[in-house]
Amino acid sequence: MKTTEAARKWLGRNPDAVLLVDEARDHITTIFGDGHELSLEDFNYTGEFGSKRYYLVIKVRPHGFHDMLPLDLLHKLDKEWWLDNLHRAGGRLSITVQVQEDD
């Protein structure tokens, strides 16, 4: 998984976040299959208390989805796991999907 420097530092200071990201990766693979890339990126947001936000980005190609579209799979992830666990991120982590163009 690709990780930005700021996201690596955040994980280094937050062992619980490491566990959460590892669990998320497992659930994402179960729902999205193997045809995706995953990255953990920081987002330049300084909201309440100046806290940074991070995104676990599921990068997919537009082809290869026969039964469900990528956003439908993201909603499935939300329903089956993320909504019950997002409190563990303390408001600092979101999961999103990014459809990448074919080369």
C-alpha positions in Angstrom: 0.0 0.0 0.0 1.3 3.4 -0.9 1.4 5.9 2.0 2.3 9.6 2.1 5.0 10.7 4.5 2.4 12.5 6.7 0.2 9.4 6.8 3.2 7.3 7.8 3.9 9.6 10.7 0.3 9.5 11.8 0.3 5.7 11.8 3.6 5.8 13.7 2.0 7.8 16.5 -1.2 5.9 16.5 -0.9 2.1 16.8 -4.7 1.8 16.9 -4.9 3.5 13.5 -2.5 0.8 12.2 -4.9 -1.9 13.3 -7.8 -0.1 11.8 -6.1 0.4 8.5 -5.1 -3.3 8.4 -8.6 -4.4 9.1 -9.9 -2.0 6.5 -7.5 -3.4 3.9 -8.8 -6.9 4.6 -12.5 -5.9 4.3 -11.7 -3.9 1.1 -10.0 -6.9 -0.5 -13.0 -9.1 0.4 -15.5 -6.7 -1.2 -13.5 -5.2 -4.1 -11.4 -8.3 -4.9 -7.8 -8.1 -6.0 -8.2 -5.6 -8.9 -7.5 -2.5 -6.9 -4.6 -0.4 -5.5 -4.8 1.1 -2.0 -3.1 4.2 -0.7 -3.2 6.2 2.5 -3.0 9.9 1.8 -3.1 13.0 3.9 -5.6 15.7 3.1 -4.8 19.4 3.7 -7.7 20.0 6.1 -7.3 21.9 9.3 -10.7 21.8 10.9 -11.5 21.5 14.6 -8.4 21.5 16.7 -6.3 21.8 13.6 -6.4 18.0 13.1 -5.2 16.5 9.9 -7.5 14.1 7.9 -6.4 11.0 6.1 -8.0 9.1 3.2 -7.7 5.4 2.5 -8.1 5.6 -1.3 -9.3 2.5 -3.2 -8.1 3.0 -6.7 -9.9 0.9 -9.3 -10.1 0.7 -13.1 -13.5 1.2 -14.8 -13.5 -2.2 -16.4 -13.9 -5.5 -14.5 -17.0 -4.7 -12.5 -19.8 -6.8 -13.7 -22.3 -7.1 -10.8 -21.7 -3.8 -8.9 -20.2 -0.5 -9.7 -17.3 0.8 -7.5 -19.5 3.3 -5.6 -21.9 0.5 -4.9 -19.1 -1.6 -3.5 -18.0 1.3 -1.3 -21.6 1.6 0.0 -21.4 -2.2 0.7 -18.2 -1.7 2.6 -19.8 1.1 4.6 -22.8 -1.0 5.5 -21.0 -4.2 6.3 -18.1 -2.8 8.3 -17.0 0.8 8.1 -20.0 2.5 9.7 -19.6 0.3 12.7 -15.9 1.1 13.0 -15.4 4.7 11.8 -15.5 5.9 15.4 -12.2 4.2 16.0 -10.6 6.7 13.6 -11.4 9.6 15.8 -12.8 11.6 12.9 -9.4 11.5 11.1 -9.9 8.8 8.5 -12.2 8.4 5.6 -12.4 5.8 2.9 -13.1 6.7 -0.7 -12.9 5.2 -4.1 -11.2 6.7 -7.1 -11.8 5.4 -10.6 -8.7 5.6 -12.7 -8.6 5.8 -16.5 -7.2 3.0 -18.4 -3.7 3.7 -19.9 
